[in-house]
Amino acid sequence: MVPGPVPNRALSATGALLCALAVALGAFASHGAEPDQQSRLALAALVLFGHGLALNVLAPAGSGRRVAWALWLLLVGCLLFSGSLIGADLLGTGAPLAPIGGATLISGWLLLAVARLRP
């Protein structure tokens, strides 16, 4: 089943929420985090913002199974990558999911490229 407008709206709204979280996380990284945490939290905020913005822009214009899968991969990858970095600094969990999240992000972008070339 190909996702329709409601999932695309949900992805777009989730992208906007990721951007809001990114701004808050960036502020915390600059003003409240320990110096050794700042760069990793800033990277997590950057990834959240960039991919949140991408979801917000691409989801409403997306159609087709490949685009839907690509956008979901971007969302999951973003959450795994940034979530792992945030957990490492704020909870002391390490960042074991960051490589999986990064690979998922790359896969999402590659699938989106394929979807745009072969709708």
C-alpha positions, 0 to 999 in steps of 0.5 A: 500500500502506498502511503497517502496524504495523511502520512505525508502530512504527518511526516511534514509535521514531524519534520517541523517538530524536529526543527523546533527540537533542533533549535532548543537543543542548539540553545542548550548546547550553547548555553547549558551543556558542559564544554565537552558535550557541546560539539556532539549536541550541536551536531545532533541539532544540525542533523535534526534541523536539516532533516526536519526541514527536508521532511517538512519540504519534501513530504507534501510534494512526495508521492509514490512508494519510493518517496514514502520509504525514503522519507520514512528512512530519513525520519528513522535515521535522524532519530537514531543518529541524533538520539544516540548522540543526545543519549551519549552526552545527556544520559551517558549511554554511548552512541551505539545507534549513531552509525546505524542512523547515519547509514539509514540517512544515507539510504534514505537520501539515495532512495529519494534520488532513485525515486526522483529519477524513476518515479 
